[in-house]
Amino acid sequence: MPREQNYEAIKSVNNVLIAQHAELTDRLFRQLKVSYTINIKVVKQLLCKNDDDEFELPEDARSRVKKVSVIRNLCQKVGITIAARKYDFNSAAPFQTSDIMDLQPVVKHSVPLCSEAKDLVETGKIQLAEGMLSEAYTLFSEAFSILQQVTGPMHREVANCCRYLAMVLYHAGDMAGAIMQQHKELIINERCLGLDHPDTAHRHALLFFSFV
Protein backbone atom coordinates (compact mmCIF):
# COMPACT_ATOMS: atom_id res chain seq x y z
CA MET A 1 0.00 0.00 0.00
CA PRO A 2 1.49 3.41 -0.98
CA ARG A 3 2.77 5.63 1.85
CA GLU A 4 0.33 8.43 0.92
CA GLN A 5 -2.66 6.11 1.38
CA ASN A 6 -1.27 4.97 4.72
CA TYR A 7 -1.05 8.59 5.89
CA GLU A 8 -4.58 9.27 4.67
CA ALA A 9 -5.94 6.28 6.61
CA ILE A 10 -4.04 7.29 9.77
CA LYS A 11 -5.41 10.83 9.51
CA SER A 12 -8.95 9.48 9.27
CA VAL A 13 -8.48 7.20 12.29
CA ASN A 14 -7.07 10.07 14.37
CA ASN A 15 -9.95 12.33 13.45
CA VAL A 16 -12.51 9.67 14.36
CA LEU A 17 -10.72 8.90 17.61
CA ILE A 18 -10.60 12.53 18.71
CA ALA A 19 -13.61 14.13 17.07
CA GLN A 20 -16.08 11.22 17.39
CA HIS A 21 -18.28 12.63 14.61
CA ALA A 22 -20.76 10.19 13.11
CA GLU A 23 -20.10 11.49 9.59
CA LEU A 24 -16.35 10.90 9.93
CA THR A 25 -16.95 7.46 11.41
CA ASP A 26 -19.19 6.40 8.51
CA ARG A 27 -16.68 7.83 6.04
CA LEU A 28 -13.87 5.81 7.64
CA PHE A 29 -15.88 2.59 7.48
CA ARG A 30 -16.63 3.20 3.80
CA GLN A 31 -12.94 3.82 3.11
CA LEU A 32 -11.96 0.62 4.92
CA LYS A 33 -14.52 -1.36 2.98
CA VAL A 34 -13.29 -0.04 -0.38
CA SER A 35 -9.55 -0.21 0.37
CA TYR A 36 -9.35 -3.46 2.30
CA THR A 37 -12.66 -5.26 1.53
CA ILE A 38 -13.24 -5.52 5.29
CA ASN A 39 -16.51 -6.89 6.58
CA ILE A 40 -17.93 -3.79 8.30
CA LYS A 41 -20.32 -5.84 10.44
CA VAL A 42 -17.39 -7.74 11.95
CA VAL A 43 -15.53 -4.48 12.70
CA LYS A 44 -18.56 -2.96 14.38
CA GLN A 45 -19.10 -6.09 16.44
CA LEU A 46 -15.53 -5.78 17.72
CA LEU A 47 -16.02 -2.12 18.60
CA CYS A 48 -19.53 -2.32 20.06
CA LYS A 49 -21.24 -4.69 22.46
CA ASN A 50 -24.39 -4.70 20.34
CA ASP A 51 -26.02 -2.75 17.55
CA ASP A 52 -27.96 -0.50 19.94
CA ASP A 53 -24.98 1.05 21.77
CA GLU A 54 -22.95 1.66 18.62
CA PHE A 55 -20.57 4.57 19.35
CA GLU A 56 -22.90 5.88 22.07
CA LEU A 57 -20.98 8.05 24.52
CA PRO A 58 -22.07 10.36 27.34
CA GLU A 59 -22.71 13.92 26.24
CA ASP A 60 -19.71 15.23 28.17
CA ALA A 61 -17.37 12.44 27.04
CA ARG A 62 -15.42 14.64 24.63
CA SER A 63 -14.82 17.29 27.28
CA ARG A 64 -13.58 14.72 29.84
CA VAL A 65 -11.16 12.89 27.57
CA LYS A 66 -7.52 14.02 27.69
CA LYS A 67 -7.03 14.10 23.96
CA VAL A 68 -3.30 14.84 23.97
CA SER A 69 -2.70 11.74 26.10
CA VAL A 70 -4.90 9.62 23.82
CA ILE A 71 -3.02 10.73 20.71
CA ARG A 72 0.40 10.24 22.34
CA ASN A 73 -0.49 6.72 23.51
CA LEU A 74 -1.82 5.84 20.05
CA CYS A 75 1.35 7.14 18.36
CA GLN A 76 3.61 5.26 20.77
CA LYS A 77 1.77 1.96 20.41
CA VAL A 78 1.27 2.08 16.64
CA GLY A 79 4.48 3.86 15.60
CA ILE A 80 3.02 7.07 14.19
CA THR A 81 4.97 10.34 14.07
CA ILE A 82 2.83 13.46 13.80
CA ALA A 83 3.82 17.08 13.35
CA ALA A 84 4.52 19.06 16.50
CA ARG A 85 1.98 21.87 16.36
CA LYS A 86 -1.05 23.14 18.24
CA TYR A 87 -4.10 21.18 17.09
CA ASP A 88 -7.66 22.43 17.30
CA PHE A 89 -9.30 19.39 18.88
CA ASN A 90 -12.70 21.12 18.83
CA SER A 91 -12.83 21.11 15.05
CA ALA A 92 -14.47 18.35 13.05
CA ALA A 93 -11.17 17.23 11.51
CA PRO A 94 -8.19 18.43 13.57
CA PHE A 95 -5.69 16.29 11.62
CA GLN A 96 -4.65 16.64 7.99
CA THR A 97 -2.66 14.24 5.86
CA SER A 98 0.32 16.60 6.01
CA ASP A 99 0.36 16.20 9.83
CA ILE A 100 1.41 12.53 9.50
CA MET A 101 5.19 12.74 9.31
CA ASP A 102 6.20 9.07 9.40
CA LEU A 103 5.08 5.54 10.21
CA GLN A 104 7.56 3.20 11.90
CA PRO A 105 7.12 -0.49 12.73
CA VAL A 106 6.67 -1.24 16.43
CA VAL A 107 8.65 -4.32 17.39
CA LYS A 108 7.65 -6.25 20.50
CA HIS A 109 10.54 -7.16 22.75
CA SER A 110 11.09 -8.49 26.20
CA VAL A 111 11.62 -5.94 28.94
CA PRO A 112 15.04 -6.42 30.57
CA LEU A 113 14.62 -7.76 34.08
CA CYS A 114 17.48 -7.70 36.56
CA SER A 115 16.74 -10.25 39.27
CA GLU A 116 19.69 -9.10 41.38
CA ALA A 117 18.46 -5.50 41.48
CA LYS A 118 14.92 -6.68 42.21
CA ASP A 119 16.12 -8.74 45.17
CA LEU A 120 18.11 -5.78 46.49
CA VAL A 121 15.07 -3.52 46.28
CA GLU A 122 12.81 -6.03 48.05
CA THR A 123 15.37 -6.55 50.80
CA GLY A 124 15.80 -2.79 51.11
CA LYS A 125 12.05 -2.34 51.53
CA ILE A 126 12.09 -4.84 54.40
CA GLN A 127 15.02 -3.03 56.02
CA LEU A 128 13.23 0.30 55.62
CA ALA A 129 10.07 -1.08 57.23
CA GLU A 130 12.13 -2.28 60.18
CA GLY A 131 13.75 1.14 60.59
CA MET A 132 17.25 0.06 59.52
CA LEU A 133 17.87 3.14 57.41
CA SER A 134 21.60 2.71 56.81
CA GLU A 135 21.22 -0.85 55.51
CA ALA A 136 18.22 0.13 53.38
CA TYR A 137 20.10 3.06 51.84
CA THR A 138 23.02 0.80 50.93
CA LEU A 139 20.74 -1.76 49.27
CA PHE A 140 18.77 0.83 47.29
CA SER A 141 22.00 2.52 46.17
CA GLU A 142 23.37 -0.80 44.89
CA ALA A 143 20.14 -1.54 43.06
CA PHE A 144 20.21 1.97 41.57
CA SER A 145 23.74 1.44 40.20
CA ILE A 146 22.91 -1.96 38.74
CA LEU A 147 19.71 -0.78 37.06
CA GLN A 148 21.46 2.17 35.46
CA GLN A 149 23.81 -0.29 33.76
CA VAL A 150 21.10 -2.79 32.78
CA THR A 151 18.16 -0.56 31.75
CA GLY A 152 19.83 2.83 31.34
CA PRO A 153 19.23 5.97 33.40
CA MET A 154 15.82 6.79 31.90
CA HIS A 155 13.74 3.85 33.10
CA ARG A 156 10.86 3.48 35.52
CA GLU A 157 12.73 1.00 37.70
CA VAL A 158 15.47 3.57 38.16
CA ALA A 159 12.79 6.09 39.14
CA ASN A 160 11.47 3.64 41.73
CA CYS A 161 14.94 3.39 43.28
CA CYS A 162 15.08 7.18 43.47
CA ARG A 163 11.75 7.15 45.28
CA TYR A 164 12.92 4.62 47.84
CA LEU A 165 16.16 6.53 48.37
CA ALA A 166 14.10 9.67 48.96
CA MET A 167 12.01 7.85 51.56
CA VAL A 168 15.13 6.66 53.40
CA LEU A 169 16.67 10.13 53.41
CA TYR A 170 13.38 11.67 54.56
CA HIS A 171 13.16 9.33 57.54
CA ALA A 172 16.84 10.02 58.27
CA GLY A 173 16.12 13.75 58.44
CA ASP A 174 18.07 14.67 55.30
CA MET A 175 15.40 16.78 53.57
CA ALA A 176 17.79 18.23 50.98
CA GLY A 177 18.89 14.76 49.87
CA ALA A 178 15.29 13.51 49.80
CA ILE A 179 14.18 16.43 47.62
CA MET A 180 17.10 15.82 45.24
CA GLN A 181 16.10 12.16 44.81
CA GLN A 182 12.45 13.15 44.32
CA HIS A 183 13.52 15.60 41.64
CA LYS A 184 15.48 12.86 39.85
CA GLU A 185 12.44 10.58 39.96
CA LEU A 186 10.25 13.36 38.58
CA ILE A 187 12.58 13.99 35.65
CA ILE A 188 12.64 10.29 34.73
CA ASN A 189 8.83 10.04 34.94
CA GLU A 190 8.45 13.11 32.72
CA ARG A 191 10.73 11.58 30.10
CA CYS A 192 9.29 8.03 30.26
CA LEU A 193 5.59 8.70 30.89
CA GLY A 194 4.95 12.25 29.71
CA LEU A 195 4.09 15.48 31.46
CA ASP A 196 0.36 14.79 31.81
CA HIS A 197 0.59 11.19 33.06
CA PRO A 198 -1.13 10.56 36.45
CA ASP A 199 2.08 9.21 37.99
CA THR A 200 3.99 12.31 36.90
CA ALA A 201 1.31 14.56 38.37
CA HIS A 202 1.46 12.59 41.61
CA ARG A 203 5.24 13.05 41.81
CA HIS A 204 4.80 16.78 41.23
CA ALA A 205 2.40 16.88 44.19
CA LEU A 206 4.79 14.96 46.44
CA LEU A 207 7.65 17.27 45.53
CA PHE A 208 5.44 20.28 46.26
CA PHE A 209 4.53 18.97 49.71
CA SER A 210 8.23 18.48 50.45
CA PHE A 211 8.64 22.27 50.35
CA VAL A 212 5.55 22.97 52.46
Secondary structure as UniProt FT lines:
FT   HELIX           3..19
FT   HELIX           22..36
FT   HELIX           40..47
FT   TURN            52..55
FT   TURN            59..60
FT   HELIX           61..64
FT   HELIX           67..78
FT   STRAND          80..82
FT   TURN            89..90
FT   HELIX           97..99
FT   STRAND          100..103
FT   HELIX           115..129
FT   TURN            130..131
FT   HELIX           133..150
FT   HELIX           156..171
FT   TURN            172..173
FT   HELIX           175..193
FT   TURN            195..196
FT   HELIX           198..211
//
